[in-house]
């Protein structure tokens, strides 16, 4: 294209120069043609004066010489007057006849002067000469008119070339601008794209999606929020390079399935969002299911035949009563996705009235939780742990309940996720820890029996550099002996960052706290972690005690864990135990403690006080 533009401009400018030179030449000739007509006219008029003077017997040889010079130059095109000799047949014919008649007039003048003829012949000849001079003038004028017409045509052509040149320049300039705009658009689009997957970054997705929502038929659009159910497993087991290859392929699949007016973006990690059109609502889940089948096939055929399922939340705009922006639709699609993550729904969930009510409850919790902390509406419940050797309550776990000012009890499943999503779970953790310390201080001052209590801390606490110092400060404030407090954390923290966990656990133990791993066996951590992690207690997840498929096999696994863990001098707590038969098996297997409904449910502080004041029943 650039070569074509350059060549086209050269041709147009060359033609313009040629026509310009030709035009300039014609304009210069016009000056000569005007002089030509004037001098032919002079010949015509001067010859009549000459005859008149001769008939009056006034000799005028200088005038004859003057006319000879003009006529000589008119017939030859050479002389002092700069008269041209046009290549026009009609003009030259008339000019030759005029020249011959001039010779006849000069002969008649000689005869008249010598008396060989009278003036009548000379006068008659002058009349004929005058007529021929007129014809010559008209021929010259006609030739000049022809040249004028040619000049007009050339000027028109030149004007056309000039216009064409400018149009060509404007066209080339506009093409260049369009190319620049297109390039800028592409560069701008690239800056808005995620480097790994090629889809929009979340900020750019929101901006473009809002434009489409504002301009389109909202009732036929849906926002999709999707991710892999446990993508961390892929990264941890097979490496981040393989994980990135899956995300890149998934981005290609999602982008490749988009139609006109649809978008795909990446929130973070393995979280993707889409804005799709549909005729029937079911199309959205069908399209997403087809995309997920392709990525599953890719994983199944790429590395060790390992796959992880997807979780997808769908929010159809027409199903939302409120007038929302794109952030609101994303929140609702994400909320629907979370119902898949927590196992309450299938892989593809549409936002509906039930989810709307749950979202309303979550927003209600969010709006009230800070005030509830200040008003001390959260109360600590205690679930005793029974030592199997003695059958007595040996310790307990602190659990939190929300008792509103109207007396309603809100269970942790309804408010803990909100505290976590708003990154405020650390405040709730510290609240519970301080309540436990206050309770134990009270028991100590009253001289009552005081048993160790374990308190849960979230994974976010481990990323707080001052976490251990804060807990030591609270403990020392109430002067609680370190052996009465146990810090409990989930196995998943070890998966996130085992090096960080190791450092924090060492600091906690140096500060005098006992440490325990909760939900052991639920995730993908290795027993080899226990070799380097100096924990005091390990809690076997209730998962091993709720399966009815093969209880003997489950208990055999539990026994293997107990035997191995005891070799590291770590005590075992079995949680979620609900039957006496399980208790008996655990006692024989050497389990240290049991925590479950088979003995005690979580109870308010006053009930727990009464319990530990009495002798606990054996089993």
Secondary structure, 3 states (H helix, E strand, C coil): CHHHHHHHHHHHHHHHHHHHHHHHHHHHHHHHHHHHHHHHHHHHHHHHHHHHHHHCCCCCHHHHHHHHHHHHHHHHCCCCCCCCCCCCHHHHHHHHHHHHHHHHHHHHHHHHHHCCCCHHHHHHHHHHHHHHHHHHHHHHHHHHHHHHHHHHHHHHHHHHHHHHHHHHHHHHHHHHHHHHHHHHHHHHHHHCECCCCCCEEHHHHHHHHHHHHHHCCHHHEEEEEEEECCHHHHHHHHCHHHHHHHHHHHHHHHHHCCCCCCEEEEEECCEEEEEEECCCCHHHHHHHHHHHHHHHHHHHCCCCCCCCCEEEEEEEHHHCCCCCCHHHHHHHHHHHHHHHHCCCCCCEEECCHHHHHHHHHHHHHHHHHHHHHHCCCEEEEEEEEEECCCCEEEEEEEEEEEECCCCCEECHHHHHHHHHHCCCHHHHHHHHHHHHHHHHHHHHHHCCCCCEEEEECCHHHHHCCCHHHHHHHHHHHCCCCHHHEEEEEECHHHHHCHHHHHHHHHHHHHCCCEEEEEEECCCCCCCCHHHHCCCCEEEECCHHHHCCCCHHHHHHHHHHHHHHHHCCCCEEEEECCCCHHHHHHHHHHCCCEEECCCCCCCEEHHHHHHHHHCCCCCC
